[in-house]
Amino acid sequence: MQYILQRTGVLNCFSCGVAKSKLKRCSRCKSAWYCNTDCFSKDWKRHGKHSCKVLTLETEARSKWIKERKEKKAREAVQENEETKKTNN
């Protein structure tokens, strides 16, 4: 089964596959969605032992890349602003 966010805003539970508008997200990887703690517990052997670790690492790497990119753009904006001030003086 594929679990995707539908255009209606409804997600499918990663364990039972039921589509609902309100699901709880795995607090570790933030990528898996579940109806309740029972569904989460049932899926833990599959999700928690492998997928969650990989997804957590991917999420952390993506967050780090976004942060570095924002910092780089901010530094470039400051440099550009300083160069503009120099040319105006």
C-alpha positions as CSV (number, residue, x, y, z in Angstrom):
1,M,0.0,0.0,0.0
2,Q,1.2,3.5,-0.7
3,Y,0.4,6.2,1.9
4,I,0.1,9.6,0.4
5,L,-1.4,12.9,1.4
6,Q,-4.4,13.3,-0.8
7,R,-5.6,16.6,-2.2
8,T,-8.4,16.5,0.3
9,G,-6.0,16.6,3.3
10,V,-6.8,13.0,4.3
11,L,-3.9,10.7,5.2
12,N,-3.8,7.0,5.5
13,C,-2.7,5.2,8.6
14,F,0.7,3.5,8.1
15,S,-0.6,0.5,10.0
16,C,-4.2,-0.2,9.0
17,G,-4.4,2.0,5.9
18,V,-7.6,3.7,7.0
19,A,-8.0,7.2,5.6
20,K,-8.6,9.9,8.1
21,S,-8.3,13.7,8.3
22,K,-6.7,13.6,11.8
23,L,-3.9,11.2,12.4
24,K,-1.0,11.2,14.9
25,R,2.5,11.6,13.5
26,C,5.5,9.6,14.7
27,S,7.3,12.0,16.9
28,R,10.7,10.7,16.0
29,C,10.8,10.8,12.2
30,K,7.7,13.0,11.6
31,S,7.0,11.0,8.4
32,A,4.7,8.2,9.6
33,W,1.0,8.7,10.5
34,Y,-1.2,6.5,12.7
35,C,-4.8,6.4,13.8
36,N,-3.9,5.8,17.4
37,T,-1.3,4.2,19.7
38,D,-2.6,0.7,19.0
39,C,-1.8,1.1,15.3
40,F,1.5,2.7,16.1
41,S,2.4,-0.3,18.4
42,K,1.4,-2.8,15.8
43,D,3.6,-1.1,13.2
44,W,6.6,-0.5,15.4
45,K,8.5,-3.6,14.4
46,R,8.4,-2.6,10.8
47,H,8.6,1.2,11.1
48,G,10.6,1.7,14.3
49,K,13.5,-0.7,13.7
50,H,14.5,0.5,10.3
51,S,12.3,3.1,8.5
52,C,12.1,5.5,11.4
53,K,15.9,5.6,11.9
54,V,16.5,6.2,8.2
55,L,13.7,8.8,7.9
56,T,15.0,10.6,11.0
57,L,18.5,10.9,9.5
58,E,17.1,12.1,6.2
59,T,14.9,14.7,8.0
60,E,17.9,15.9,10.1
61,A,20.1,16.2,7.0
62,R,17.4,18.1,5.1
63,S,16.9,20.5,8.0
64,K,20.6,21.1,8.3
65,W,20.9,21.8,4.6
66,I,18.0,24.2,4.7
67,K,19.5,26.0,7.7
68,E,22.9,26.3,6.0
69,R,21.3,27.6,2.8
70,K,19.3,30.3,4.7
71,E,22.5,31.3,6.6
72,K,24.4,31.5,3.3
73,K,21.7,33.7,1.7
74,A,21.7,36.0,4.7
75,R,25.5,36.4,4.5
76,E,25.3,37.1,0.8
77,A,22.6,39.7,1.4
78,V,24.7,41.4,4.0
79,Q,27.7,41.4,1.6
80,E,25.6,42.8,-1.2
81,N,24.3,45.5,1.1
82,E,27.8,46.5,2.2
83,E,29.0,46.6,-1.4
84,T,26.0,48.8,-2.3
85,K,26.9,51.2,0.5
86,K,30.5,51.4,-0.7
87,T,29.5,52.2,-4.2
88,N,27.0,54.9,-3.1
89,N,29.6,56.7,-1.0
